[in-house]
């Protein structure tokens, strides 16, 4: 019989407070006397600032402060945002195109913050912002994702943010010259807006002279370091907290200008300050996702084995390089460049381009969905060009089980995998043999039906190190402090569940505490599907430390050898005696004799290596050829996440990821007009998937335990997004190919699908 914490679908503990309105989000927790703030943003996509007059706004009713780039400079704040810069192909560092907290000299996208007003009420702050006089000298707008055009930055000639490559193009050319088939395809990955349920927000205050920033982010320690660097103060003078967070999806993982500005206002005025984005503001200021166009080339031998694979990409950076943007479409893309296939040679070249649009950064999956999407679309296109079954073409090229651990051509080592086993299960679960019957049934109603497959793999990312801390309280409860940050994944449930399983402590006694830089010394935050695997590995190490220290304590207390004391994950026993004590019982003894060091224990752990979740997703779609209206009518999932701690939470994570990928494939798309104005700036114009747009998902898990961590787990948080984009798109292509459509890119909106069919006729 399995223990409580292992593979049990325990309901989420946190849901009671969320669904009854008792969640404490950033706007709920702000001090009542905090000043309100409002960001004055550029309505122009590109221009030199000619006039920025804040004199009237500063004297408006209730206004306490108006910040501009000049005011920050005079206040000794450097105000430059951090960005991760790559090395170009020639070895030089990508140009550092300064991005300031508030626009300085130029504006480069609609929504760029120009000033921030702080007043006693929100209405006063917004009214004062309307009194700001702002004029620019227009500059030409650059929107095309290609080198050249009107320059955004003097430091970036031809608007090239970076020119990065991995692999040897000469070797690729030599292999292609001897190949039986060489096929190339242009594949676009459309830009999306994250649209987390809770928009971004923060508040700040002074606590005993220390700065406290509360932000709805995905971790606290990076934000703490950024604040210290910005204000040139010691990190010990800063506390950062995350309250409940209503969705992050990567978009909330990085710092934004508003957080620094609110903190600076608190330092200047000595009072609490709050800021909350609204939805329209979020549309133009939150980091967008995806937005790249690739040329994918596959070379095959006569037996249709892939000899080499090359991808050349233009990636839209937006107006600036955001915090993680450059590594995402290069280094992170390369982690799974060759997917689940035994490809001996690969090449990736990426050119980052600046445009007069909102900057791009992490969105659920961050680089891995982009890589798998290009590869899985290319495989499907190639199968159609070669006249072979796309499912069979994949099987011919899977990495065989006997090659694991397997080092890919991009120098990443996969620990384990059984891709044929996963695909076999997908074939059975999706009823592939009966698909033609379903296609004919759809045809009888005048509909086109298509089926699409995506075989994906992803790499969990982020720091391999995490810390767990446990405090045993006098009332018998236990506080478990963790270094990750839940954004809705169910961490409070799964962490308590795992500690209960390993220690025998009743799960009802365990309280999970997160998101406070004062309460745990370090942490990696949440992102890259790392949380459950890395944090629970740290908890496992913590329990082992607790076991060792308490065994030694009991041996000393009972005057026996330490080898006589044992712990079986539930109780301590002493050989040759009738002593049987739970962990809570032993903590009571430790407290009674004054061993306070045993009541608060911290332990860190580092993963041996990355784990690689993988799976096969199968989508079926129906298309009305008269209108272009398309629906995903069936979706079957077979994932390999290794051992599952809580299958229900895993399935929920996959459902959410699939909906996000399906949304991008079927309806989500950011559109700018030729003047750089965002046309999709509200839910009236930006399509988002609703319950009626998705089918009931059929979830299955195949267990191939990871060898990269002692739990045998593989991350699951982003897999649904990674598998769904290509599965849905390949299903659409499968249906459209019947009507002679050759190439079809996301999003498959009714208008776009109708135009494809009309053009093919």
Secondary structure, 3 states (H helix, E strand, C coil): CCCCCCCCCCCCCCHHHHHCCCCCEHHHHCCCCCEEEEEEECCCCCEEEEEEECHHHHCCCCEEEEECHHHHHHCCCCCECCCCCCECCCCCECCCCCCECCCCCEECCCCCEEEEEEECCHHHHHHHHCCCEEEEEECCCCCCCCCCCCCCCCCCHHHEEEEEEECCHHHHHHHHHCCCEEEEEEEEECCECCCCCCCCEEEEEEECCEEEEEECCCCCHHHHHHHHHHHCCCHHHEEEECCECCCCCCCCCCCCHHHHHHHHHHHHHCCCEEEECCHHHHHHHCCEECCEEEEEEEEECCCCCEEEEEEEEEEEEECCCCCCHHHHHHHHHHHCCCCCECCCCEEEEEEEEECCCCCECCCCCCCHHHHHHHHHHHHHHHHHHHCCCHHHHHHHHECCHHHCCEECCCCCEECCCCHHHHHHHHHHHHCHHHHHHHHHHHHHCCEEEEEEEEEEECCCCCCCEEEEEEEECCCCCEEEEECCCCCCCCHHHHHHHHHHHHHCCCHHHEEEECCECCCCCCCCCCCCCCHHHHHHHHHHHHHHHHHHHHHHHHHHHHCCCHHHEEECCCEEEECCCCCEEEHHHHHHHHHHCCCHHHCEEEEEEECCCCCCCEEEEEEEEEEECCCCCEEEEEEEEEEECECCCCHHHHHHHHHHHHHHHHHHHHCCCCCECCCCCECCCCCCCCCCCCHHHCCCEEEEECCCCCCCCCCCECCCCCHHHHHHHHHHHHHHHHHHHHHCCCCCCCCCCHHHHHHHHHHHC
